[in-house]
Amino acid sequence: MTKFFRLFLAALRGSETNFTSGSINRAIFLLSVPMILEMVMESLFAVVDVFFVAKIGTEAIATVGLTESVLTIVYSIAIGLSTAATALVARRVGEDNRRDAAETVGQVILVSLGFAIFLGLPGFLFAENILQLMGAKAELIANGSNFTRMIFASSPAIILLYTLSGCLRGAGDASVAMRSLWIANGVNIVLCPIFIFGFGPIPALGVMGSAVATTTGRTIGVLYQIYALTRSTGGIQVLKADFVPNRGIIRNLLSLAVGGTSQFLVGSASWIFLTRILSTYGSDVVAGYTIAIRIIVFTILPSWGMANAAATLVGQNLGAGEPARAETSAWRAAFCNMIFLAAVGVGFYLWASEIVGLFDRNTRVVDIAVQCLRVFCLGYLFMAYGMVLSQALNGAGDTRTPTLINIVCFWMVQIPLAFMLTNSFSFGPSGVFWSVAISETLLAIIAILVFRRGRWKTVQV
């Protein structure tokens, strides 16, 4: 226990950044712990905002929901660039070329700011039109347009928080990325109630206060990341010269980012279609499905931590000329993930009713959520490998293959299968749940076969 505690503290401190030698199990642990906590912090942003905004009223919640739905395109670009940044920085660090790694970070910042202006400026200027296109009523537009305007104005902070975290993960500084999210969330949690409800000389800003608090928190988090990346004692030191545009790096970055962005959009679109199918069965079914998905997403955060750790390990070891170690790291992380998800799956299957009961007492809602959890659990063992190996391919710089796998499994299999099972075979809502379990299993099988072929070992980034 004492040894585990020391290792846990080492993971939080981030004292090790190069994982091209030594124990693979130790490397997975040291990277996974801060990445898991980082994932928790990212999900906490949305939870905190909704918690406080809900106390204002339904209209305020609707304003946040409509804005966030449009903001998906900003998040998709941020996630795509973050995936590319991790792959490129990890490869340079593995090559022990920290000067080029720092230049890559500089180019990531330039590209991030470019996209932030390109996406944020229209949202800032046409906030009312955006809400109107989303079907908002005149009263909501009048009260919520400033919130939408502020959120889009914060696009630089949103994108940079993702992309710089990707740079830090690639550099092995996962603990710094984690701490930046802690800082951002801490500021947001403190400021949200102050700006929303008012405190002393600070007036109550309502839903606009949520935007101010969130933007402030994200901005401070980004400033901390920039400080960590520019200080002389860090693993990577970004200098002024690194901000001079480098067409080669930018071209490579954008090429990889297309795959990462596409993966996010493909997955998001498939969930929208599934929700649309379930909506035909009534609000109770949608509510049960929503509760089950929230439970699943929160509990698999450790899995995403291990998957991101695999991406960093693969990138660094390929850069160091250690493809065998890169492959072993990915398989080891996938196996650890399988053990974790197997335990979660058993718990969900046995105590699904009790877990769902913590969120809702409506019998119909609980029945649907329980059914959803239990069916999803059947695909957990395969899902464990699919998550990790897909991210490992991304870490190798092969973002195109996971994108194609996602298109096949989600658009060509999951959506048609869900429609067919719910209608032609009269499965009802469970048809959607089975389509997810089956498609995730197929994704894992394809990912395993592709990864074993080993072409990812020769990808140049």
Secondary structure, 3 states (H helix, E strand, C coil): CHHHHHHHHHHHHCCCCCCCCCCHHHHHHHHHHHHHHHHHHHHHHHHHHHHHHCCCCHHHHHHHHHHHHHCHHHHHHHHHHHHHHHHHHHHHHHCCCHHHHHHHHHHHHHHHHHHHHHHHHHHHHCHHHHHHHCCCCHHHHHHHHHHHHHHHHCHHHHHHHHHHHHHHHHCCCHHHHHHHHHHHHHHHHHHHHHHHHCECCECCCCHHHHHHHHHHHHHHHHHHHHHHHHCCCCCCCCCHHHHCCCHHHHHHHHHHHHHHHHHHHHHHHHHHHHHHHHHCCCHHHHHHHHHHHHHHHHHCHHHHHHHHHHHHHHHHHHHCCCHHHHHHHHHHHHHHHHHHHHHHHHHHHHHHHHHHHCCCCCHHHHHHHHHHHHHHHCCHHHHHHHHHHHHHHHHCCCCHHHHHHHHHHHHHHHHHHHHHHHHHCCCCCHHHHHHHHHHHHHHHHHHHHHHHHCHHHHCCC
